[in-house]
Amino acid sequence: MEKILIVDDEETILSSLAGILEEEGYEPHLSKTLKEAEGKIKENFYPVIVLDVWMPDGDGIVFIEKIKELSPDSVIVVITGHGSVELAVKAIKKGAYEFLEKPFSVERFLLTVKHAFEEFRKTKVLDEEIEFIGEHPKIKEIKRLIPKIAKSKAPVLIQGESGTGKEIVAKLIHRHSGRKGLFVDLNCAAFPLELFESELFGHERGAFTGAVNRKKGKLELADGGTLFLDEIGELEPKAQAKLLRVLETGSFTRLGGTQKIEVDVRVISATNKDLKKEVQKGNFREDLFYRISVFTLTLPPLRERGKDIILLAEYFLKKFAREYKKHCYELTEDAKEKLLNHPWKGNVRELKNLIERAVILCEKEKISAEDLGLWEESYNNLSFLLEIKNFKEAKKEFERVYLTKKLKEYNYNLKEVAKNIGLDLSNLYRKIKALGLTIHQD
């Protein structure tokens, strides 16, 4: 679900825009003051920010500079009830993407938001292309196949360990496909059956307790685009049957509804399991397996990619050095040797987070082997957290160490971990993914 921040001092506008956005599948966050908005931007990343000009604690146009400082990749849509050509020009010059004058229609607002997210995704595609770098023969072959596979509507199954870049490959296929609709992702491991159906199909108002508004599901949101089903191997049998029917018919009904909805969706699935073995064990439907795997791409684990480890590490090093305004743009030879010999259970995601941490702590021009502080060596000594000056980053590192220990303690059973540490399963999965941790036992 894509986050969007709405900054406006009028309660009625906040609530009405939030309702409109929720119905369209967005996750709106609301702020009544610029100070509150600044705090939220520091804590979260918002691809799109909708900003009112006249706020009780300052000028929204001036605040654009603060947004650009805190979150340079965010796309800003300015709204105001006191519009003028001069004000619009000023907002655009400051870095706003679009300017809307109140009152505006629901249709125009949603179209503007849609275009703003498309603009954000355009700026991120280069990162996706670059992050999928490598000279390993298997990586070269996948890069060769992506444009060819993308042009068809045939389903694609992407296999590989957690953190190998399956979502990046899915996004690249969508990007090369030319499909005009959205890239919509759904994690199949994060929801029990009832919630999975609501996420996939959507629901009508009153369909179940808590369904206070009609909600479009991922299928509907992905119409004309791509639906990415992450961790499809975790789907329960009943959910597999319901998904198969949609793929066969191209239609569905929302929960609590009677109207048949037809969609044109290209499905890309991903799994860290061997689905052929799961079929043999009776855990995965054979007919669904063949339906989703017209094309199959298998990503190699990072530990098998040799010098690609250094290529990726140097890319991430430059990326985070720029982001954190550090001057450490090189790896020492002993650091490279350490990276090449590390087992990389979390694959590219683990490498990315490792380099980010090293850059945050870096006080020299080169990153040494000692600076890398690989996680396994840090578990029994948390004193390294005291070296991190930024509270948010220190909290992130503690969460990484804590959750790694808990995953091992409960033998990588996510339901048991969630129950014992007091987190919802879906929140736990998102946290694990964000921290770059592996979720299966080798």
SULWO-V7191 format. One record per helix or strand of 2 or more residues. SS is the DSSP state (hx for helix, st for strand). FROM is the first residue (numbers start at 1). LEN is the number of residues. If there is no record, write none. Layout:
<<SS | FROM | LEN> <SS | FROM | LEN>>
This chain:
<<st | 3 | 5> <hx | 11 | 13> <st | 27 | 5> <hx | 34 | 10> <st | 48 | 5> <st | 54 | 2> <st | 58 | 2> <hx | 60 | 11> <st | 75 | 6> <hx | 85 | 10> <st | 98 | 4> <hx | 106 | 26> <hx | 137 | 14> <st | 156 | 4> <hx | 166 | 12> <st | 183 | 5> <hx | 193 | 9> <st | 202 | 2> <st | 215 | 2> <hx | 218 | 4> <st | 226 | 5> <hx | 232 | 3> <hx | 237 | 13> <st | 251 | 2> <st | 261 | 2> <st | 266 | 6> <hx | 275 | 7> <hx | 286 | 7> <st | 295 | 4> <hx | 302 | 3> <hx | 308 | 16> <st | 330 | 2> <hx | 333 | 9> <hx | 347 | 15> <st | 366 | 2> <hx | 369 | 4> <hx | 375 | 3> <hx | 382 | 6> <hx | 391 | 19> <hx | 414 | 8> <hx | 425 | 11>>
